[in-house]
Amino acid sequence: MKNRAMIDRSKIQFDLIKLTSGERLLRLTEPQSGLSLEKKLDSQRSVVRQQEQLLGVFEAALARSETTTA
């Protein structure tokens, strides 16, 4: 995929948000496109694995958005 090469991972912002209920959300945002994706974290799974999985989904969504706007 050509568009995946255009995605600059260093510009993707990661926010870990703790809710009042004690649950945590992981939010990924790409400032240039304004695309944001968030997911409630599973306390039984590694945060790093969940972050990598969400990053893959996020990169695919960015690539699709670049394709439709080009």
TORKOL-4160 file (C-alpha; in steps of 0.2 Angstrom, whole numbers, padded with zeros to 4 digits, m for minus):
70
<pt num="1" X="0000" Y="0000" Z="0000"/>
<pt num="2" X="0007" Y="0016" Z="m0005"/>
<pt num="3" X="m0002" Y="0027" Z="0007"/>
<pt num="4" X="0004" Y="0018" Z="0022"/>
<pt num="5" X="0022" Y="0024" Z="0018"/>
<pt num="6" X="0015" Y="0042" Z="0018"/>
<pt num="7" X="0009" Y="0040" Z="0036"/>
<pt num="8" X="0021" Y="0048" Z="0049"/>
<pt num="9" X="0019" Y="0038" Z="0065"/>
<pt num="10" X="0029" Y="0052" Z="0075"/>
<pt num="11" X="0014" Y="0064" Z="0072"/>
<pt num="12" X="0001" Y="0052" Z="0079"/>
<pt num="13" X="m0003" Y="0058" Z="0097"/>
<pt num="14" X="m0007" Y="0045" Z="0110"/>
<pt num="15" X="m0018" Y="0050" Z="0125"/>
<pt num="16" X="m0021" Y="0038" Z="0140"/>
<pt num="17" X="m0037" Y="0044" Z="0149"/>
<pt num="18" X="m0043" Y="0038" Z="0166"/>
<pt num="19" X="m0061" Y="0039" Z="0168"/>
<pt num="20" X="m0070" Y="0042" Z="0185"/>
<pt num="21" X="m0076" Y="0024" Z="0185"/>
<pt num="22" X="m0058" Y="0019" Z="0185"/>
<pt num="23" X="m0058" Y="0012" Z="0167"/>
<pt num="24" X="m0045" Y="0019" Z="0155"/>
<pt num="25" X="m0047" Y="0025" Z="0137"/>
<pt num="26" X="m0033" Y="0025" Z="0124"/>
<pt num="27" X="m0035" Y="0039" Z="0111"/>
<pt num="28" X="m0025" Y="0041" Z="0095"/>
<pt num="29" X="m0026" Y="0057" Z="0085"/>
<pt num="30" X="m0018" Y="0063" Z="0069"/>
<pt num="31" X="m0018" Y="0083" Z="0070"/>
<pt num="32" X="m0016" Y="0086" Z="0052"/>
<pt num="33" X="m0032" Y="0076" Z="0047"/>
<pt num="34" X="m0041" Y="0078" Z="0063"/>
<pt num="35" X="m0044" Y="0059" Z="0063"/>
<pt num="36" X="m0046" Y="0052" Z="0081"/>
<pt num="37" X="m0050" Y="0035" Z="0087"/>
<pt num="38" X="m0052" Y="0029" Z="0105"/>
<pt num="39" X="m0055" Y="0012" Z="0113"/>
<pt num="40" X="m0058" Y="0007" Z="0131"/>
<pt num="41" X="m0043" Y="m0003" Z="0137"/>
<pt num="42" X="m0045" Y="m0021" Z="0143"/>
<pt num="43" X="m0037" Y="m0022" Z="0160"/>
<pt num="44" X="m0033" Y="m0040" Z="0157"/>
<pt num="45" X="m0022" Y="m0037" Z="0142"/>
<pt num="46" X="m0006" Y="m0028" Z="0140"/>
<pt num="47" X="m0008" Y="m0009" Z="0136"/>
<pt num="48" X="0007" Y="m0011" Z="0123"/>
<pt num="49" X="m0002" Y="m0024" Z="0113"/>
<pt num="50" X="m0018" Y="m0015" Z="0113"/>
<pt num="51" X="m0009" Y="0001" Z="0108"/>
<pt num="52" X="m0001" Y="m0008" Z="0093"/>
<pt num="53" X="m0018" Y="m0016" Z="0088"/>
<pt num="54" X="m0027" Y="0001" Z="0089"/>
<pt num="55" X="m0012" Y="0009" Z="0079"/>
<pt num="56" X="m0014" Y="m0004" Z="0065"/>
<pt num="57" X="m0033" Y="0000" Z="0064"/>
<pt num="58" X="m0029" Y="0019" Z="0065"/>
<pt num="59" X="m0016" Y="0018" Z="0051"/>
<pt num="60" X="m0028" Y="0009" Z="0040"/>
<pt num="61" X="m0042" Y="0022" Z="0043"/>
<pt num="62" X="m0029" Y="0036" Z="0039"/>
<pt num="63" X="m0024" Y="0027" Z="0023"/>
<pt num="64" X="m0042" Y="0026" Z="0018"/>
<pt num="65" X="m0045" Y="0044" Z="0022"/>
<pt num="66" X="m0030" Y="0049" Z="0011"/>
<pt num="67" X="m0037" Y="0039" Z="m0003"/>
<pt num="68" X="m0054" Y="0046" Z="m0003"/>
<pt num="69" X="m0048" Y="0064" Z="m0001"/>
<pt num="70" X="m0034" Y="0063" Z="m0015"/>
